[in-house]
Amino acid sequence: MAAKYFNYPPSISSDGANVRNGGKHYMMINSYESKSAISTNEDSMLSSIGLYIPPAALTTKFTGDYSSKDGAATTAAMGEIGLSFGQIGKALRAVGEKTTTAIVGGLDKGGFMSAMGKAPNNHMALLYKGPGSFRDHSFAFKFFPKNESESDLVKDIISEFKNGTLPKLSNDGSNNLLNSSFFKAPRHHKIKFFNGAGENPYLFTIGTSVIKDMSVNYDPQSLVGFHSDGSPVQIDLNLTFQEIELQVSGDAITGAARAQAAAVVLQAQSAKQEMDIARGLGLATTGGPPNRNMVVTK
C-alpha cells in the first residue's frame, strides 16, 4: 500500500521545496506498520504528515527511578574494593551491621541519642533502579480551514491519525470483532522537527512512539460554527505520543564496569554452550541452563 502524504498548512511541502528558502519551522510525523512491541517495519511507511509546530510543543523530560535503602552505602563501598556479592554478605555479618543498628536504634527510643545531637547511621544510599518511564510528548493543533479543499485536508489528516491510533483486527479483513481472536498493535510513529529542508539539530529528538491518546474537538469555543458546506469553522486536535524505547546515555562504558559487563556476557555464553552440550548428550531436554554462580569479581 502506497504511503499517504499530507501537509498543513498546505504551504509545507513534504520535500521541503517550499520552505527551503524561507527557513520555516515545521514537524513531520511518519507512521509505519508495527512488527512487535519493540520493532518497526520501516519498509512499510503508511503516511507522512507535515504540520506546523504548535505552541508548548517543544518540551521534553528525562527521569530516573531511585530509591533509598538502609545498608546500601556499606555494600557499595565493599563492592568498590573488589569484594564479590558473597564476600560482601560475609563481611556485613562479620561487622554485625544489623546488630549495631538495632542496638543504637533501641537506645534512641526515648530520644537519648537525639538529645545528645546524634542519630543512628543506617548507612543509607540512593539506589538507581533504571529509567523512570517511557517519555510522553503532547501536541495541540488548531485547524481553521478556509475553504472546502482545506476542510477535506484536515478531515483526511484526522482520519489518518485515527487509523494510526486504533488497532487492526487479525482476521480475514471482514472487520468483524467476533471473528478475530487478536488485535494487531497500532502503528509506530517517528517524529522529527525541521528547519527549512533539514532536520533541526538544536532541538531534542523523539524516539519511535505510539499514539497513547487522541482527542478531536469540533466546537472548541463552545460555539457551533459551520461553513456553508457543513464543514466546521475550527477543529482542535490533541495527540499524546509515548515512546516505545527507553533513553540511554551517550557515555561509553569504561574501566571496571566495562570489564564486568563483558565478563557477564562471556559467562552467559558459556552457560548456553554447556546447555547445548548437555542436550546433545541427552542429559538435558527442557528447562534453562545448568545452575551456575554468576558472581563477577574484579
PAVO-468446 format. One record per residue (C-alpha): z, x negated, y negated; residue in one letter; residue number from 1. Coordinates in Angstrom, 3 decimals. Each point is the difference from the previous one (the first is absolute). Last residue first. Layout:
PAVO-468446
SITE        zz        xx        yy  res    n
SITE         Z         X         Y    a  NUM
...
This chain:
PAVO-468446
SITE        zz        xx        yy  res    n
SITE    39.936   -37.272     7.739    k  298
SITE     0.897     2.603     2.502    t  297
SITE    -1.863     3.130     1.064    v  296
SITE     1.700     2.422     2.379    v  295
SITE    -2.505     1.955     2.141    m  294
SITE     2.116    -0.084     3.159    n  293
SITE    -2.391     1.421     2.554    r  292
SITE    -0.135     3.122     2.173    n  291
SITE    -3.337     0.017     1.806    p  290
SITE    -2.847     1.788    -1.773    p  289
SITE    -0.132     3.793    -0.290    g  288
SITE    -0.237     2.727     2.591    g  287
SITE    -2.335     0.453     2.923    t  286
SITE    -1.528    -1.952     2.850    t  285
SITE     2.062    -3.140     0.385    a  284
SITE     0.283    -2.475     2.867    l  283
SITE    -3.513     0.652     1.289    g  282
SITE    -0.996    -3.608    -0.498    l  281
SITE    -2.492     0.974    -2.718    g  280
SITE     2.616     2.207    -1.617    r  279
SITE     2.410    -2.915    -0.149    a  278
SITE    -2.693    -2.224    -1.514    i  277
SITE    -0.786     2.590    -2.704    d  276
SITE     3.714     0.378    -0.738    m  275
SITE     0.414    -3.747    -0.365    e  274
SITE    -2.982    -0.110    -2.369    q  273
SITE     1.478     2.820    -2.085    k  272
SITE     3.331    -1.805    -0.275    a  271
SITE    -1.763    -3.209    -1.061    s  270
SITE    -1.897     1.876    -2.731    q  269
SITE     3.254     1.494    -1.298    a  268
SITE     1.620    -3.446     0.055    q  267
SITE    -2.900    -1.482    -1.944    l  266
SITE     0.165     2.765    -2.624    v  265
SITE     3.761    -0.463    -0.401    v  264
SITE    -0.471    -3.764    -0.390    a  263
SITE    -2.628     0.511    -2.723    a  262
SITE     2.416     2.199    -1.966    a  261
SITE     2.711    -2.621     0.390    q  260
SITE    -2.274    -2.774    -1.259    a  259
SITE    -1.047     2.093    -3.010    r  258
SITE     3.604     0.804    -0.861    a  257
SITE     0.939    -3.683     0.314    a  256
SITE    -2.404    -1.083    -2.703    g  255
SITE    -2.628     2.300    -1.478    t  254
SITE    -1.151     3.627     0.134    i  253
SITE    -2.672     0.459    -2.675    a  252
SITE     0.699     2.114    -3.068    d  251
SITE    -2.447     2.849    -0.574    g  250
SITE     2.797     2.471     0.550    s  249
SITE    -0.437     3.118     2.109    v  248
SITE    -0.867     3.621    -0.832    q  247
SITE     0.229     2.531     2.810    l  246
SITE    -3.107     1.855     1.182    e  245
SITE    -0.804     3.719     0.140    i  244
SITE     0.278     0.423    -3.775    e  243
SITE     0.914     3.411    -1.358    q  242
SITE    -2.234     1.899    -2.427    f  241
SITE     1.200     2.820    -2.207    t  240
SITE    -2.707     2.114    -1.622    l  239
SITE     0.271     2.490    -2.853    n  238
SITE    -3.060     1.948    -1.172    l  237
SITE     0.128     2.088    -3.169    d  236
SITE    -2.890     2.365    -0.744    i  235
SITE    -1.031     1.277    -3.419    q  234
SITE    -2.550     2.600    -1.173    v  233
SITE    -0.244     1.543     3.465    p  232
SITE    -3.459     0.972     1.359    s  231
SITE    -0.847     3.721    -0.167    g  230
SITE    -3.579    -0.359    -1.262    d  229
SITE     1.000     0.977    -3.549    s  228
SITE     2.633    -2.730    -0.077    h  227
SITE     3.502     0.855     1.079    f  226
SITE     3.505    -0.101    -1.447    g  225
SITE     3.287     1.150     1.507    v  224
SITE     2.822    -1.117    -2.241    l  223
SITE     2.977    -1.685     1.642    s  222
SITE    -1.296    -3.211    -1.625    q  221
SITE    -0.689    -1.523     3.422    p  220
SITE    -2.070     3.031     1.132    d  219
SITE    -2.095    -1.306     2.920    y  218
SITE     2.692    -2.256     1.439    n  217
SITE    -0.849    -2.164     3.000    v  216
SITE     2.575    -1.842     2.121    s  215
SITE    -0.354    -2.857     2.469    m  214
SITE     2.730    -1.868     1.888    d  213
SITE     0.066    -2.819     2.529    k  212
SITE    -3.571    -1.169    -0.539    i  211
SITE    -0.359    -3.048     2.232    v  210
SITE    -0.060    -3.616    -1.103    s  209
SITE    -1.605    -3.399     0.532    t  208
SITE     1.859    -2.407    -2.252    g  207
SITE     0.126     0.283    -3.775    i  206
SITE    -0.593    -3.021    -2.212    t  205
SITE     1.778    -0.693    -3.241    f  204
SITE    -1.850    -0.440    -3.281    l  203
SITE    -1.171    -3.176    -1.698    y  202
SITE    -2.909    -0.698     2.371    p  201
SITE    -1.946     3.128    -1.110    n  200
SITE    -2.760     0.565     2.548    e  199
SITE    -3.438    -0.549    -1.478    g  198
SITE    -2.712     2.198    -1.534    a  197
SITE     1.890     0.903    -3.167    g  196
SITE     3.680    -0.459     0.618    n  195
SITE     0.768     1.451     3.399    f  194
SITE     3.087     1.240     1.825    f  193
SITE    -0.086     0.347     3.781    k  192
SITE     1.168     2.612     2.506    i  191
SITE    -0.779    -0.075     3.729    k  190
SITE     0.559     3.231     1.889    h  189
SITE     0.614     0.835     3.664    h  188
SITE    -1.150     3.354     1.291    r  187
SITE     2.079     2.562     1.847    p  186
SITE     1.399    -0.500     3.540    a  185
SITE    -1.788     2.024     2.689    k  184
SITE     2.170     2.930     1.068    f  183
SITE     0.543     0.529     3.701    f  182
SITE    -0.145     2.617     2.740    s  181
SITE    -2.888     1.967    -1.480    s  180
SITE    -1.401     3.280     1.276    n  179
SITE     2.664     2.225    -1.573    l  178
SITE    -0.497    -1.522    -3.445    l  177
SITE    -3.693     0.933     0.037    n  176
SITE    -2.040    -2.284    -2.219    n  175
SITE    -3.030     0.438     2.314    s  174
SITE    -0.741    -3.726    -0.119    g  173
SITE     0.363    -0.667     3.702    d  172
SITE     3.649    -0.935    -0.354    n  171
SITE     2.178    -2.560    -1.763    s  170
SITE     0.813     2.079    -3.066    l  169
SITE    -0.210    -1.748    -3.352    k  168
SITE     2.939    -0.822    -2.198    p  167
SITE     0.372     0.905    -3.699    l  166
SITE     0.213    -2.416    -2.907    t  165
SITE    -3.520    -1.447     0.043    g  164
SITE    -1.594     3.440     0.280    n  163
SITE     2.107     1.103    -2.974    k  162
SITE    -1.090    -3.079    -1.942    f  161
SITE    -3.639     0.905     0.651    e  160
SITE     0.515     3.615    -1.027    s  159
SITE     1.641    -1.090    -3.243    i  158
SITE    -2.931    -2.292    -0.774    i  157
SITE    -2.539     2.732     0.856    d  156
SITE     1.701     2.538    -2.295    k  155
SITE     0.146    -2.579    -2.791    v  154
SITE    -3.741    -0.643     0.321    l  153
SITE    -0.814     3.718     0.122    d  152
SITE     1.920     0.502    -3.241    s  151
SITE    -1.786    -2.999    -1.509    e  150
SITE    -3.402     1.512     0.754    s  149
SITE     1.047     3.440    -1.207    e  148
SITE     1.028    -1.278    -3.405    n  147
SITE     2.868    -1.555    -1.939    k  146
SITE     2.294    -0.829     2.915    p  145
SITE     3.500    -0.846    -1.278    f  144
SITE     1.653    -1.901     2.875    f  143
SITE     3.518    -1.399    -0.128    k  142
SITE     1.015    -2.612     2.560    f  141
SITE     3.569    -0.846     1.043    a  140
SITE     0.247    -3.108     2.194    f  139
SITE     2.867    -1.018     2.278    s  138
SITE     0.544    -3.256     1.881    h  137
SITE     2.498    -0.233     2.868    d  136
SITE     1.092    -3.213     1.731    r  135
SITE     0.962    -0.166     3.686    f  134
SITE     3.723    -0.633     0.168    s  133
SITE     2.793    -2.493    -0.624    g  132
SITE    -1.479    -3.123     1.541    p  131
SITE     2.278    -1.609     2.603    g  130
SITE     3.645    -0.079     1.047    k  129
SITE     1.239    -2.667    -2.426    y  128
SITE     3.723    -0.588     0.356    l  127
SITE     2.294    -0.392    -2.983    l  126
SITE     2.948    -2.098     1.061    a  125
SITE     3.692     0.696     0.501    m  124
SITE     2.528    -2.652     1.023    h  123
SITE     2.752     2.647     0.158    n  122
SITE     2.181    -1.965    -2.392    n  121
SITE     3.222     1.948    -0.442    p  120
SITE     0.999     0.509    -3.654    a  119
SITE     2.156    -2.097    -2.302    k  118
SITE     1.629     0.530    -3.391    g  117
SITE     3.562    -0.080     1.365    m  116
SITE     0.209     3.771    -0.464    a  115
SITE    -3.138     0.307     2.103    s  114
SITE     1.663    -1.994     2.772    m  113
SITE     3.052     2.265     0.002    f  112
SITE    -1.911     3.295    -0.415    g  111
SITE     2.027     1.751     2.659    g  110
SITE    -2.863    -0.150     2.463    k  109
SITE    -0.641    -3.613    -0.990    d  108
SITE     1.854    -1.587     2.878    l  107
SITE    -2.083     1.966     2.466    g  106
SITE    -3.240    -1.174    -1.601    g  105
SITE     1.147    -3.608     0.294    v  104
SITE     0.816     0.479     3.663    i  103
SITE    -3.262     1.824     0.746    a  102
SITE    -2.061    -2.643    -1.772    t  101
SITE     1.679    -2.774     1.944    t  100
SITE    -0.537     1.757     3.299    t   99
SITE    -3.659     0.680    -0.740    k   98
SITE    -0.640    -3.609    -1.000    e   97
SITE     1.797    -1.470     3.017    g   96
SITE    -1.351    -3.503    -0.594    v   95
SITE    -0.976    -0.307     3.655    a   94
SITE    -1.423     3.505     0.240    r   93
SITE    -2.323    -0.712    -2.873    l   92
SITE    -1.040    -3.294     1.558    a   91
SITE    -0.784     1.651     3.340    k   90
SITE    -2.177     2.611    -1.684    g   89
SITE    -1.814    -2.650    -2.020    i   88
SITE    -0.655    -1.988     3.184    q   87
SITE    -1.680     2.998     1.593    g   86
SITE    -2.203     0.620    -3.058    f   85
SITE    -0.994    -3.663    -0.115    s   84
SITE     1.696    -2.440    -2.351    l   83
SITE    -2.152    -2.143    -2.270    g   82
SITE     2.014    -0.556    -3.150    i   81
SITE    -1.709     2.939    -1.702    e   80
SITE     1.012     2.375     2.805    g   79
SITE     3.646    -0.814    -0.596    m   78
SITE    -0.368     0.934    -3.658    a   77
SITE    -1.774     3.238     0.921    a   76
SITE     2.770     1.044     2.391    t   75
SITE     2.676    -0.753    -2.579    t   74
SITE    -1.827     2.035    -2.653    a   73
SITE    -0.561     2.874     2.438    a   72
SITE     3.709     0.510     0.625    g   71
SITE     0.077     3.465    -1.564    d   70
SITE    -3.404     1.536    -0.624    k   69
SITE    -1.832     1.028    -3.157    s   68
SITE    -3.336     1.836     0.216    s   67
SITE    -3.474    -0.703    -1.353    y   66
SITE    -3.298     1.885     0.301    d   65
SITE    -2.517    -1.399    -2.468    g   64
SITE    -2.058     1.690    -2.681    t   63
SITE    -3.259    -0.655    -1.851    f   62
SITE    -1.300     2.217    -2.782    k   61
SITE    -3.232     1.216    -1.590    t   60
SITE    -0.930     1.562    -3.311    t   59
SITE    -3.471     0.247    -1.517    l   58
SITE    -0.520     3.752     0.282    a   57
SITE     2.165     1.195    -2.887    a   56
SITE    -3.102     1.365    -1.798    p   55
SITE    -3.167     0.578     2.081    p   54
SITE    -2.501    -2.758     0.893    i   53
SITE    -3.447     1.625    -0.146    y   52
SITE    -1.500     0.820     3.361    l   51
SITE    -2.587    -1.437     2.423    g   50
SITE    -0.060     1.705     3.389    i   49
SITE    -1.501    -1.664     3.073    s   48
SITE    -0.237     2.071     3.164    s   47
SITE    -0.272    -0.209     3.779    l   46
SITE    -0.029    -3.758     0.547    m   45
SITE    -0.607    -0.564     3.708    s   44
SITE    -0.247    -3.744     0.588    d   43
SITE     3.535    -0.465    -1.334    e   42
SITE     1.446     1.821     3.003    n   41
SITE     3.638    -0.396    -0.974    t   40
SITE     2.891    -1.179     2.182    s   39
SITE     3.751     0.383    -0.394    i   38
SITE     0.683     3.625     0.938    a   37
SITE    -3.192     0.080     2.065    s   36
SITE    -3.785     0.014    -0.438    k   35
SITE     0.026     1.697    -3.407    s   34
SITE    -3.350     1.036    -1.489    e   33
SITE    -0.489    -1.413    -3.457    y   32
SITE     0.568     1.105    -3.588    s   31
SITE    -0.813    -1.917    -3.189    n   30
SITE     1.960     0.518    -3.213    i   29
SITE    -1.370    -1.899    -3.005    m   28
SITE     1.877    -0.387    -3.254    m   27
SITE    -1.272    -0.273    -3.553    y   26
SITE     0.141    -2.297    -3.010    h   25
SITE    -2.922    -0.230    -2.366    k   24
SITE    -1.496    -3.393    -0.813    g   23
SITE    -2.826     1.495    -2.074    g   22
SITE    -2.603    -2.399     1.292    n   21
SITE     0.596     0.531     3.681    r   20
SITE     0.937     3.648    -0.413    v   19
SITE    -3.261     1.769     0.753    n   18
SITE    -1.073    -2.397     2.750    a   17
SITE     3.409     0.006     1.727    g   16
SITE    -1.473     0.691     3.430    d   15
SITE     1.649     3.402     0.432    s   14
SITE    -0.763     0.829    -3.628    s   13
SITE     2.692     1.401    -2.235    i   12
SITE    -1.826     2.088    -2.624    s   11
SITE     0.437     3.048     2.254    p   10
SITE     3.666     0.272    -1.011    p    9
SITE     0.745     0.174     2.802    y    8
SITE    -2.115    -1.681     2.648    n    7
SITE    -0.978     1.165     3.479    f    6
SITE    -1.660    -1.675     2.986    y    5
SITE    -0.198     1.415     3.538    k    4
SITE    -0.353    -2.318     2.987    a    3
SITE    -2.706     0.701     2.555    a    2
SITE     1.043     1.396     3.374    m    1
